[in-house]
Amino acid sequence: MTCTGIFIAGTDTGVGKSHVSSHLLRAASRRGLRVAGLKPVAAGTTFVDGRWQNDDVEALVAASHPPLDRARACPYLLAEPASPHIAAAMAGVVIETPVVTAAYGALAAERDWIVVEGSGGWSAPISTRQTMADIAVALGLPVLLVVGLRLGCLNHAMLTAAAVRASGLRLAGWIANEIDPAMPHKGANIAWLDQALGNLGVPRWGHLPWAGDGIDPTDSRARTAEESHAATCEALDMETLLSASRAPQALAKPIGIKPK
């Protein structure tokens, strides 16, 4: 099988991209695929068990199969919990898209399916001239949009969808992810996006329930929610998702940030 992949974009930071990505990887792995998660840039680390870690990278590594070395899962692991361009500047690092595409190519040589998770929102800057969109364009993968269900998500979803389409990449689908259990009118918000994004030819691939404020093994409510979340991902039409990953994708010109 020729390796395929998908780029996971979010309507904002903190909308559950890593949560969705790790569950998709596990669902694909259960279907016999060799899978890997790739986080091109991760900002914010903690020192655990003698090494610096990032929660998003750890989640992707844990969901990858066969096992994946952390260094291969994240070319740019930055200490400062800030926007990538700030964290990179503080570390004296220049984030270069060829490094990311090389990391993807190395994984693609040995895996069947790769989930690439962006950092922050679609236009999160990685330097004074480039954003996460430039990494996505350089990889040329179809895009899956994770919409974090909270007040303002309709506007964020439509702005992100417009930006993805303007880049020349294909917005292959979207997933509704509950991140605010108290949000009113969730169903009405999802229904509106079903119609608005559906009119653009962008189907919804799933609706993931709230998984709790972190998964505390002593919290039966959170544990049950996590099991429900995993079951929902497992129930996704993975054949449709994988087919969308295989569809041809024309590369677009880099987006970048216009100089003043």
Backbone as JSON, one array per atom type, in Angstrom:
{
  "sequence": "MTCTGIFIAGTDTGVGKSHVSSHLLRAASRRGLRVAGLKPVAAGTTFVDGRWQNDDVEALVAASHPPLDRARACPYLLAEPASPHIAAAMAGVVIETPVVTAAYGALAAERDWIVVEGSGGWSAPISTRQTMADIAVALGLPVLLVVGLRLGCLNHAMLTAAAVRASGLRLAGWIANEIDPAMPHKGANIAWLDQALGNLGVPRWGHLPWAGDGIDPTDSRARTAEESHAATCEALDMETLLSASRAPQALAKPIGIKPK",
  "N": [[0.84, -1.2, 0.0], [0.61, 2.2, -0.88], [1.86, 4.95, 0.91], [-0.31, 7.19, 2.53], [-1.68, 10.29, 3.72], [-2.98, 12.73, 6.09], [-3.73, 16.09, 6.94], [-4.23, 17.58, 10.01], [-6.09, 20.21, 10.92], [-7.1, 22.94, 13.05], [-9.8, 24.9, 14.44], [-8.82, 26.63, 16.25], [-6.39, 27.03, 18.9], [-6.25, 24.44, 21.37], [-8.55, 22.95, 20.73], [-8.74, 20.26, 20.53], [-7.19, 18.81, 18.67], [-5.04, 17.0, 18.97], [-6.22, 15.0, 20.49], [-8.21, 14.05, 18.75], [-6.54, 13.27, 16.63], [-4.95, 11.2, 17.76], [-6.87, 9.25, 18.34], [-7.83, 8.7, 15.76], [-5.54, 7.6, 14.63], [-5.31, 5.26, 16.17], [-7.68, 3.97, 15.44], [-7.2, 3.48, 12.73], [-4.95, 1.86, 12.97], [-6.05, -0.41, 14.15], [-7.22, -1.48, 11.99], [-5.25, -2.73, 10.7], [-3.28, -1.14, 9.56], [-0.05, 0.36, 9.19], [0.81, 2.98, 11.1], [1.56, 6.46, 11.75], [2.05, 9.32, 13.78], [2.65, 12.76, 13.23], [3.94, 15.69, 14.44], [4.75, 18.63, 13.38], [5.69, 21.02, 14.64], [6.01, 21.66, 18.03], [5.22, 23.47, 20.85], [6.11, 24.15, 24.09], [7.07, 22.47, 26.85], [7.53, 19.96, 29.42], [9.53, 18.69, 32.1], [9.94, 15.39, 32.45], [10.55, 12.24, 33.81], [13.3, 12.39, 33.3], [13.57, 13.66, 30.83], [12.63, 16.13, 28.34], [9.26, 16.77, 27.58], [6.35, 16.93, 25.48], [2.89, 17.18, 25.63], [1.16, 16.79, 23.41], [2.82, 15.6, 21.5], [3.54, 13.28, 22.88], [1.06, 11.99, 22.96], [0.63, 11.4, 20.25], [2.83, 9.75, 19.69], [2.25, 7.59, 21.37], [0.01, 6.59, 20.09], [0.93, 5.74, 17.67], [1.84, 3.08, 15.47], [3.8, 0.58, 14.01], [5.95, 1.08, 17.0], [7.18, 4.42, 17.52], [9.9, 6.64, 17.38], [10.35, 9.47, 19.45], [11.74, 11.72, 18.52], [11.44, 11.52, 15.79], [8.78, 11.96, 15.53], [8.41, 14.61, 15.98], [9.89, 17.2, 14.57], [10.55, 19.78, 15.47], [10.78, 20.52, 18.6], [9.95, 22.64, 21.02], [10.71, 24.62, 23.87], [9.32, 26.81, 25.11], [6.0, 27.65, 26.05], [4.31, 28.97, 23.84], [3.29, 30.95, 20.97], [4.4, 29.38, 17.94], [6.38, 30.89, 16.47], [7.41, 32.62, 18.34], [8.35, 30.89, 20.35], [10.28, 29.53, 18.86], [12.07, 31.61, 18.21], [12.98, 32.27, 20.77], [14.38, 30.0, 21.33], [16.4, 30.14, 19.54], [16.04, 29.04, 17.06], [15.29, 28.33, 13.65], [12.43, 27.63, 11.97], [12.03, 25.46, 9.39], [10.45, 24.59, 6.41], [11.41, 22.54, 4.6], [12.68, 20.75, 6.35], [10.54, 19.67, 7.7], [9.08, 18.45, 5.61], [10.95, 16.54, 4.88], [10.99, 14.96, 7.17], [8.41, 13.95, 7.08], [8.58, 12.51, 4.67], [10.43, 10.52, 5.33], [9.0, 9.01, 7.19], [6.88, 8.25, 5.57], [8.06, 6.41, 3.94], [7.97, 4.05, 5.27], [5.52, 3.63, 6.44], [1.9, 3.19, 6.32], [-0.12, 5.07, 6.65], [-0.26, 8.45, 7.61], [-0.8, 10.8, 10.11], [-0.78, 14.17, 10.28], [-0.39, 16.65, 12.54], [-1.28, 19.96, 12.97], [-0.14, 23.03, 14.58], [-1.77, 25.06, 16.91], [-4.01, 27.38, 15.35], [-4.99, 27.52, 11.83], [-3.54, 29.66, 10.67], [-1.46, 30.12, 12.42], [1.57, 31.65, 13.25], [4.86, 30.63, 12.2], [7.17, 31.85, 11.78], [8.51, 35.11, 10.99], [7.57, 35.38, 8.47], [6.16, 33.15, 7.63], [3.47, 30.73, 8.11], [1.6, 28.1, 9.83], [0.06, 27.25, 7.74], [1.76, 27.27, 5.55], [3.38, 25.08, 6.01], [1.48, 23.07, 5.77], [0.78, 23.38, 3.07], [3.23, 22.82, 1.86], [3.44, 20.1, 2.42], [1.25, 19.16, 1.05], [-1.08, 17.7, 1.63], [-4.48, 16.45, 1.94], [-6.92, 18.15, 3.99], [-8.22, 17.86, 7.27], [-10.59, 19.32, 9.27], [-10.79, 20.16, 12.61], [-13.34, 21.13, 14.59], [-13.74, 22.87, 17.41], [-16.28, 22.75, 19.66], [-17.61, 25.5, 20.85], [-18.63, 28.76, 22.0], [-18.52, 30.96, 19.3], [-17.47, 29.25, 17.48], [-18.65, 28.86, 14.96], [-18.06, 31.07, 13.31], [-15.24, 30.87, 13.42], [-14.88, 28.37, 12.22], [-15.83, 28.77, 9.58], [-14.15, 30.81, 8.66], [-11.69, 29.5, 8.78], [-12.15, 27.39, 6.99], [-12.45, 28.83, 4.61], [-9.87, 29.89, 4.38], [-8.3, 27.58, 4.12], [-9.26, 26.57, 1.68], [-8.55, 28.7, 0.03], [-5.84, 28.39, -0.01], [-5.4, 26.45, -1.83], [-5.39, 23.84, -1.09], [-7.21, 20.8, -0.42], [-10.07, 20.73, 1.45], [-11.08, 18.16, 3.1], [-12.89, 17.2, 4.95], [-14.71, 17.52, 8.11], [-14.69, 17.49, 11.71], [-16.74, 17.53, 14.5], [-15.97, 18.49, 17.71], [-16.55, 18.15, 21.07], [-15.75, 20.48, 23.45], [-16.56, 22.09, 25.43], [-18.56, 21.35, 27.9], [-20.74, 22.73, 28.85], [-21.76, 24.23, 26.81], [-24.43, 25.8, 25.23], [-27.0, 24.82, 22.89], [-25.65, 23.05, 21.16], [-26.38, 21.14, 19.22], [-27.78, 22.72, 17.35], [-25.74, 24.36, 16.43], [-24.04, 22.48, 15.2], [-25.75, 21.57, 13.22], [-26.02, 23.87, 11.65], [-23.4, 24.16, 10.69], [-23.19, 21.76, 9.32], [-24.83, 22.29, 7.14], [-23.7, 24.68, 6.06], [-20.93, 24.07, 5.59], [-21.35, 21.76, 4.19], [-22.5, 22.75, 1.87], [-20.25, 23.59, 0.63], [-19.16, 21.3, -0.16], [-17.95, 19.86, 1.83], [-17.92, 17.31, 3.96], [-19.19, 16.21, 7.2], [-17.32, 14.19, 9.32], [-17.63, 13.14, 11.78], [-18.87, 13.34, 15.2], [-17.64, 14.08, 18.16], [-17.9, 13.24, 21.54], [-17.73, 15.12, 24.66], [-14.77, 14.62, 26.47], [-14.0, 14.93, 29.07], [-12.21, 16.88, 31.57], [-9.29, 16.32, 31.07], [-8.06, 13.0, 31.5], [-8.64, 11.44, 34.2], [-7.88, 8.56, 35.89], [-9.23, 7.88, 38.18], [-11.62, 9.08, 38.02], [-14.72, 8.27, 37.27], [-16.62, 9.35, 35.57], [-15.12, 10.85, 33.66], [-13.59, 8.76, 32.62], [-15.54, 7.13, 31.46], [-16.5, 8.89, 29.53], [-14.22, 9.16, 27.94], [-14.0, 6.56, 26.95], [-16.3, 6.51, 25.43], [-15.69, 8.48, 23.59], [-13.53, 7.27, 22.24], [-14.87, 5.08, 21.17], [-16.57, 6.36, 19.43], [-14.78, 7.43, 17.56], [-13.81, 5.02, 16.59], [-16.04, 4.16, 15.29], [-16.18, 5.77, 13.1], [-16.33, 6.2, 9.57], [-13.85, 4.78, 8.37], [-12.91, 3.87, 5.94], [-13.93, 5.7, 4.1], [-12.61, 7.96, 5.04], [-9.92, 7.23, 4.66], [-9.95, 6.9, 1.91], [-10.38, 9.52, 1.15], [-7.95, 10.54, 1.88], [-6.34, 9.43, -0.02], [-7.03, 10.63, -2.41], [-6.14, 12.64, -5.27], [-4.1, 15.53, -4.8], [-3.58, 18.77, -5.57], [-0.72, 20.83, -5.45], [-0.32, 24.02, -3.94], [0.68, 27.49, -4.16], [3.01, 28.83, -1.75], [1.66, 30.34, 1.22], [2.38, 32.25, 3.31], [3.35, 35.3, 5.09], [2.54, 38.52, 4.28], [5.07, 40.87, 3.66], [5.61, 43.96, 5.42]],
  "CA": [[0.0, 0.0, 0.0], [1.32, 3.46, -0.92], [1.55, 5.75, 2.08], [-1.15, 8.37, 2.39], [-1.72, 11.05, 4.96], [-3.96, 13.8, 6.21], [-3.29, 17.17, 7.81], [-5.27, 17.95, 10.97], [-6.12, 21.63, 11.28], [-8.11, 23.25, 14.05], [-10.36, 26.25, 14.41], [-8.09, 27.43, 17.22], [-5.63, 26.17, 19.8], [-7.07, 23.87, 22.44], [-9.84, 22.43, 20.26], [-8.73, 18.8, 20.55], [-6.55, 18.21, 17.5], [-4.24, 15.83, 19.38], [-7.18, 13.99, 20.93], [-8.79, 13.47, 17.54], [-5.47, 12.62, 15.86], [-4.53, 9.94, 18.37], [-7.93, 8.27, 18.16], [-7.84, 8.3, 14.36], [-4.4, 6.69, 14.44], [-5.64, 3.96, 16.75], [-8.72, 3.35, 14.62], [-6.56, 2.97, 11.51], [-4.07, 0.76, 13.36], [-6.87, -1.59, 14.38], [-7.56, -2.02, 10.67], [-4.06, -3.37, 10.16], [-2.37, -0.2, 8.9], [1.11, 0.89, 9.89], [0.46, 4.39, 11.19], [2.46, 7.34, 12.5], [1.64, 10.7, 13.99], [3.72, 13.73, 13.04], [3.66, 17.04, 14.92], [5.92, 19.36, 12.88], [6.17, 21.98, 15.63], [5.34, 21.6, 19.32], [5.75, 24.5, 21.74], [5.71, 23.95, 25.48], [7.53, 21.17, 27.34], [7.74, 19.74, 30.85], [10.6, 17.72, 32.33], [9.35, 14.19, 33.03], [11.36, 11.03, 33.69], [14.63, 12.66, 32.78], [13.6, 14.25, 29.48], [11.61, 17.14, 28.06], [8.13, 16.18, 26.87], [5.18, 17.74, 25.08], [1.73, 16.28, 25.73], [0.63, 16.45, 22.08], [3.76, 14.65, 20.88], [3.41, 12.02, 23.61], [-0.19, 11.34, 22.54], [0.83, 10.88, 18.89], [3.77, 8.63, 19.77], [1.55, 6.46, 21.98], [-0.98, 6.06, 19.15], [1.59, 5.26, 16.45], [2.17, 1.65, 15.46], [4.73, 0.16, 15.06], [6.45, 2.16, 17.86], [7.82, 5.54, 16.82], [10.79, 7.44, 18.19], [9.79, 10.81, 19.65], [12.43, 12.7, 17.67], [10.89, 11.42, 14.44], [7.4, 12.43, 15.56], [8.38, 16.08, 16.12], [11.18, 17.8, 14.18], [10.82, 21.0, 16.22], [10.24, 20.47, 19.95], [10.38, 23.92, 21.59], [10.42, 24.65, 25.31], [8.41, 27.87, 25.55], [4.59, 27.46, 25.69], [3.92, 30.21, 23.17], [3.16, 30.81, 19.53], [5.63, 28.76, 17.43], [7.42, 31.81, 16.04], [8.02, 33.17, 19.55], [9.1, 29.79, 20.98], [11.46, 29.27, 18.02], [13.01, 32.72, 18.37], [13.58, 32.16, 22.09], [15.31, 28.85, 21.3], [17.4, 30.37, 18.51], [15.77, 28.06, 16.01], [14.52, 28.74, 12.48], [11.58, 26.53, 11.51], [12.15, 25.37, 7.94], [9.51, 23.6, 5.86], [12.07, 21.34, 4.06], [12.93, 19.82, 7.44], [9.27, 18.99, 7.97], [8.75, 17.55, 4.5], [11.88, 15.42, 4.95], [10.52, 14.1, 8.26], [7.24, 13.24, 6.56], [9.03, 11.56, 3.66], [11.07, 9.38, 5.99], [7.93, 8.18, 7.75], [6.08, 7.71, 4.46], [8.78, 5.29, 3.33], [7.79, 2.82, 6.05], [4.17, 3.57, 7.03], [0.77, 3.2, 5.38], [-0.96, 6.26, 6.84], [0.35, 9.41, 8.53], [-1.63, 11.92, 10.55], [0.06, 15.32, 10.59], [-1.16, 17.58, 13.37], [-0.79, 21.33, 13.02], [-0.06, 23.7, 15.89], [-2.66, 26.22, 16.97], [-4.94, 27.49, 14.23], [-4.46, 27.41, 10.47], [-2.6, 30.74, 10.36], [-0.5, 30.34, 13.5], [2.88, 31.93, 12.62], [6.04, 29.85, 12.56], [8.28, 32.79, 11.63], [7.99, 36.43, 10.63], [7.06, 35.35, 7.11], [5.4, 31.94, 7.31], [2.53, 30.22, 9.09], [1.35, 26.67, 9.72], [-0.5, 26.99, 6.42], [2.85, 27.0, 4.62], [3.78, 23.69, 6.22], [0.43, 22.23, 5.17], [0.9, 23.47, 1.62], [4.45, 22.11, 1.47], [3.16, 18.67, 2.48], [0.28, 18.88, -0.01], [-2.06, 16.7, 2.04], [-5.84, 16.92, 2.21], [-7.04, 18.71, 5.33], [-9.37, 17.57, 8.11], [-10.76, 20.42, 10.2], [-11.4, 19.88, 13.91], [-14.09, 22.29, 15.08], [-14.01, 22.8, 18.84], [-17.62, 23.3, 19.88], [-17.75, 26.51, 21.89], [-19.14, 30.0, 21.45], [-17.62, 31.53, 18.31], [-16.92, 28.23, 16.58], [-19.2, 28.95, 13.6], [-17.22, 32.03, 12.6], [-13.89, 30.31, 13.3], [-14.91, 27.27, 11.26], [-15.99, 29.26, 8.22], [-12.93, 31.52, 8.3], [-10.64, 28.51, 8.53], [-12.49, 26.69, 5.75], [-12.14, 29.73, 3.5], [-8.41, 30.0, 4.27], [-7.78, 26.31, 3.58], [-9.61, 26.5, 0.25], [-7.77, 29.72, -0.67], [-4.47, 27.91, -0.13], [-5.33, 25.46, -2.9], [-5.52, 22.5, -0.54], [-8.56, 20.27, -0.38], [-10.68, 20.51, 2.76], [-11.74, 16.88, 2.83], [-13.97, 16.93, 5.88], [-14.58, 18.17, 9.41], [-15.16, 16.74, 12.87], [-17.2, 18.34, 15.63], [-15.39, 17.96, 18.94], [-17.08, 18.87, 22.23], [-14.71, 20.9, 24.38], [-17.23, 22.84, 26.49], [-19.77, 20.58, 28.19], [-21.85, 23.62, 29.18], [-22.16, 25.02, 25.65], [-25.82, 25.61, 24.83], [-27.37, 24.73, 21.46], [-24.63, 22.34, 20.38], [-27.01, 20.53, 18.05], [-28.1, 23.75, 16.36], [-24.47, 24.79, 15.84], [-23.59, 21.43, 14.3], [-26.66, 21.55, 12.07], [-25.7, 25.01, 10.79], [-22.15, 23.85, 10.0], [-23.48, 20.7, 8.36], [-25.37, 22.9, 5.92], [-22.77, 25.66, 5.49], [-19.77, 23.38, 5.03], [-21.87, 20.82, 3.18], [-22.67, 23.49, 0.62], [-18.91, 23.71, 0.03], [-18.69, 19.96, -0.47], [-17.11, 19.4, 2.95], [-18.79, 16.52, 4.83], [-18.8, 15.96, 8.59], [-16.9, 12.81, 9.5], [-17.96, 12.64, 13.1], [-19.19, 14.24, 16.31], [-17.0, 13.44, 19.29], [-18.42, 13.75, 22.81], [-16.79, 15.66, 25.62], [-13.99, 13.54, 27.07], [-13.6, 15.29, 30.42], [-11.08, 17.8, 31.74], [-8.19, 15.4, 31.32], [-8.58, 11.68, 31.81], [-8.22, 10.97, 35.52], [-8.35, 7.18, 36.01], [-10.11, 7.71, 39.34], [-12.87, 9.77, 37.72], [-15.5, 7.36, 36.43], [-17.29, 10.13, 34.53], [-14.16, 11.13, 32.6], [-13.2, 7.5, 32.0], [-16.64, 6.72, 30.6], [-16.53, 9.81, 28.39], [-13.09, 8.82, 27.06], [-14.35, 5.33, 26.25], [-17.3, 6.89, 24.43], [-14.95, 9.21, 22.55], [-12.79, 6.28, 21.46], [-15.84, 4.28, 20.42], [-17.07, 7.2, 18.33], [-13.74, 7.44, 16.53], [-13.77, 3.7, 15.99], [-17.22, 4.01, 14.45], [-16.05, 6.59, 11.91], [-16.17, 5.48, 8.32], [-12.44, 4.91, 8.08], [-12.67, 3.66, 4.51], [-14.17, 6.98, 3.45], [-11.54, 8.84, 5.45], [-8.69, 6.82, 3.99], [-10.11, 7.2, 0.49], [-10.18, 10.96, 1.0], [-6.51, 10.77, 1.99], [-5.66, 8.97, -1.25], [-7.44, 11.41, -3.57], [-5.08, 13.54, -5.72], [-4.08, 16.85, -4.19], [-2.69, 19.69, -6.27], [0.01, 21.73, -4.57], [-0.56, 25.43, -4.15], [1.81, 28.34, -3.85], [3.07, 29.13, -0.33], [0.82, 31.44, 1.64], [3.28, 33.21, 3.93], [2.84, 36.56, 5.65], [2.99, 39.6, 3.41], [5.93, 41.83, 4.37], [5.08, 45.32, 5.51]],
  "C": [[0.87, 1.25, 0.0], [0.89, 4.31, 0.26], [0.68, 6.94, 1.7], [-1.16, 9.1, 3.72], [-2.8, 12.1, 4.94], [-3.42, 14.83, 7.19], [-4.45, 17.59, 8.7], [-5.11, 19.41, 11.33], [-7.21, 21.85, 12.32], [-8.62, 24.67, 13.9], [-9.63, 27.19, 15.36], [-7.14, 26.49, 17.96], [-6.57, 25.62, 20.86], [-8.41, 23.33, 22.01], [-9.86, 20.91, 20.16], [-8.1, 18.13, 19.35], [-5.79, 16.94, 17.87], [-5.15, 14.68, 19.8], [-7.77, 13.27, 19.72], [-7.72, 12.69, 16.77], [-5.1, 11.27, 16.44], [-5.6, 8.87, 18.22], [-8.04, 7.8, 16.71], [-6.7, 7.33, 14.06], [-4.72, 5.3, 14.99], [-6.7, 3.22, 15.94], [-8.14, 2.76, 13.35], [-5.65, 1.79, 11.82], [-4.85, -0.52, 13.57], [-7.32, -2.23, 13.06], [-6.33, -2.58, 9.97], [-3.08, -2.46, 9.47], [-1.2, 0.16, 9.8], [0.96, 2.41, 9.91], [1.49, 5.16, 12.01], [1.84, 8.71, 12.63], [2.85, 11.61, 13.86], [3.24, 15.1, 13.5], [4.86, 17.9, 14.5], [6.55, 20.3, 13.9], [5.34, 21.83, 16.89], [6.0, 22.59, 20.26], [5.2, 24.3, 23.14], [6.08, 22.56, 25.96], [7.58, 21.16, 28.86], [8.78, 18.64, 31.0], [10.01, 16.54, 33.1], [10.27, 13.0, 32.77], [12.69, 11.28, 32.97], [14.7, 13.23, 31.38], [12.47, 15.26, 29.33], [10.52, 16.53, 27.19], [7.09, 17.23, 26.52], [3.99, 16.8, 25.02], [1.2, 15.86, 24.37], [1.52, 15.4, 21.41], [3.64, 13.29, 21.56], [2.16, 11.26, 23.17], [-0.03, 10.71, 21.15], [1.76, 9.68, 18.89], [3.07, 7.39, 20.33], [0.57, 5.8, 21.02], [-0.36, 5.51, 17.88], [1.94, 3.78, 16.59], [2.63, 1.23, 14.07], [5.27, 1.36, 15.85], [7.27, 3.19, 17.08], [8.68, 6.33, 17.8], [10.27, 8.87, 18.26], [10.44, 11.85, 18.75], [11.89, 12.68, 16.25], [9.47, 11.96, 14.39], [7.31, 13.95, 15.63], [9.74, 16.67, 15.78], [11.56, 19.02, 15.02], [10.07, 20.96, 17.56], [10.81, 21.67, 20.71], [9.89, 24.06, 23.03], [9.32, 25.64, 25.69], [6.96, 27.6, 25.12], [4.01, 28.75, 25.1], [3.68, 29.92, 21.7], [4.47, 30.27, 18.95], [6.74, 29.74, 17.05], [8.14, 32.43, 17.24], [8.89, 32.11, 20.22], [10.38, 29.49, 20.19], [12.5, 30.36, 18.19], [13.72, 32.64, 19.72], [14.6, 31.02, 22.16], [16.43, 29.05, 20.29], [17.27, 29.43, 17.34], [14.98, 28.71, 14.88], [13.74, 27.53, 11.99], [11.57, 26.54, 9.98], [11.25, 24.26, 7.4], [10.22, 22.4, 5.23], [12.39, 20.3, 5.14], [11.68, 19.01, 7.74], [8.93, 18.02, 6.85], [9.69, 16.34, 4.48], [11.46, 14.43, 6.04], [9.3, 13.29, 7.81], [7.66, 12.17, 5.56], [9.67, 10.33, 4.26], [10.03, 8.44, 6.59], [7.12, 7.51, 6.64], [6.74, 6.51, 3.81], [8.51, 3.97, 4.05], [6.4, 2.67, 6.67], [3.11, 3.62, 5.93], [-0.03, 4.49, 5.45], [-0.34, 7.14, 7.89], [-0.65, 10.52, 8.83], [-0.69, 13.04, 10.98], [-0.79, 16.34, 11.33], [-0.52, 18.96, 13.38], [-0.72, 21.86, 14.44], [-0.94, 24.94, 15.87], [-3.67, 26.2, 15.83], [-4.22, 27.46, 12.9], [-3.37, 28.44, 10.19], [-1.65, 31.06, 11.5], [0.89, 30.56, 12.9], [3.97, 31.0, 13.12], [7.32, 30.68, 12.4], [7.67, 34.14, 11.31], [7.33, 36.43, 9.25], [6.18, 34.15, 6.78], [4.5, 31.52, 8.46], [2.41, 28.71, 8.95], [0.77, 26.32, 8.36], [0.59, 26.66, 5.41], [3.38, 25.58, 4.79], [2.76, 22.77, 5.58], [0.55, 22.22, 3.65], [2.13, 22.72, 1.12], [4.24, 20.6, 1.48], [2.14, 18.25, 1.42], [-0.76, 17.85, 0.34], [-3.47, 17.29, 2.11], [-5.97, 17.28, 3.69], [-8.34, 18.25, 5.99], [-9.45, 18.66, 9.16], [-11.45, 19.95, 11.47], [-12.04, 21.16, 14.42], [-14.37, 22.08, 16.57], [-15.33, 23.5, 19.14], [-17.63, 24.21, 21.11], [-18.24, 27.79, 21.22], [-18.1, 30.62, 20.52], [-17.13, 30.53, 17.28], [-17.45, 28.32, 15.16], [-18.35, 29.9, 12.76], [-15.82, 31.47, 12.38], [-13.84, 29.2, 12.24], [-14.98, 27.79, 9.82], [-14.76, 30.05, 7.75], [-11.8, 30.55, 7.98], [-10.9, 27.77, 7.23], [-12.14, 27.55, 4.54], [-10.63, 29.83, 3.29], [-7.8, 28.73, 3.69], [-8.04, 26.24, 2.08], [-8.81, 27.53, -0.56], [-6.33, 29.28, -0.88], [-4.3, 26.95, -1.3], [-5.4, 24.04, -2.41], [-6.99, 22.09, -0.48], [-9.0, 20.07, 1.07], [-11.58, 19.29, 2.63], [-12.89, 16.59, 3.77], [-13.74, 17.67, 7.18], [-15.15, 17.27, 10.49], [-15.57, 17.74, 13.95], [-16.68, 17.7, 16.91], [-15.87, 18.8, 20.13], [-15.96, 19.19, 23.21], [-15.29, 21.73, 25.52], [-18.54, 22.14, 26.81], [-20.99, 21.45, 28.5], [-22.34, 24.42, 27.98], [-23.62, 24.76, 25.3], [-25.96, 25.47, 23.31], [-26.3, 24.05, 20.61], [-25.23, 21.76, 19.1], [-27.31, 21.53, 16.96], [-26.84, 24.25, 15.67], [-23.96, 23.76, 14.84], [-24.45, 21.4, 13.04], [-26.34, 22.69, 11.11], [-24.41, 24.72, 10.01], [-22.34, 22.72, 8.99], [-23.97, 21.29, 7.04], [-24.34, 23.81, 5.26], [-21.55, 24.99, 4.87], [-20.19, 22.36, 3.99], [-22.07, 21.49, 1.84], [-21.35, 23.7, -0.11], [-18.35, 22.35, -0.37], [-17.8, 19.37, 0.59], [-17.99, 18.63, 3.93], [-18.28, 16.46, 6.27], [-18.5, 14.49, 8.74], [-17.22, 12.27, 10.89], [-18.28, 13.74, 14.07], [-18.69, 13.54, 17.57], [-17.47, 14.06, 20.6], [-17.32, 14.32, 23.69], [-16.09, 14.53, 26.36], [-13.48, 13.9, 28.46], [-12.42, 16.24, 30.43], [-9.83, 17.0, 32.08], [-8.77, 14.06, 31.74], [-7.95, 11.17, 33.11], [-8.76, 9.56, 35.71], [-9.25, 6.95, 37.2], [-11.48, 8.35, 39.12], [-13.69, 8.92, 36.76], [-16.21, 8.1, 35.32], [-16.36, 10.39, 33.36], [-13.78, 9.85, 31.87], [-14.29, 7.02, 31.04], [-16.71, 7.6, 29.35], [-15.41, 9.49, 27.41], [-13.39, 7.54, 26.28], [-15.37, 5.61, 25.15], [-16.65, 7.6, 23.26], [-14.21, 8.24, 21.64], [-13.72, 5.44, 20.61], [-16.39, 5.06, 19.24], [-16.05, 7.26, 17.21], [-13.68, 6.1, 15.81], [-14.91, 3.51, 15.01], [-17.17, 4.89, 13.2], [-15.88, 5.71, 10.68], [-14.73, 5.65, 7.87], [-12.14, 4.69, 6.61], [-12.88, 4.95, 3.74], [-13.04, 7.95, 3.77], [-10.24, 8.51, 4.73], [-8.76, 7.08, 2.49], [-9.89, 8.68, 0.23], [-8.7, 11.31, 1.08], [-5.79, 10.42, 0.69], [-5.95, 9.84, -2.46], [-6.34, 12.39, -3.97], [-5.22, 14.93, -5.11], [-3.08, 17.72, -4.92], [-2.01, 20.61, -5.27], [-0.28, 23.18, -4.95], [0.71, 26.22, -3.85], [1.81, 28.63, -2.33], [2.24, 30.36, 0.02], [1.67, 32.56, 2.22], [2.56, 34.4, 4.53], [3.4, 37.68, 4.79], [3.87, 40.57, 4.2], [5.31, 43.21, 4.38], [5.76, 46.21, 4.49]]
}
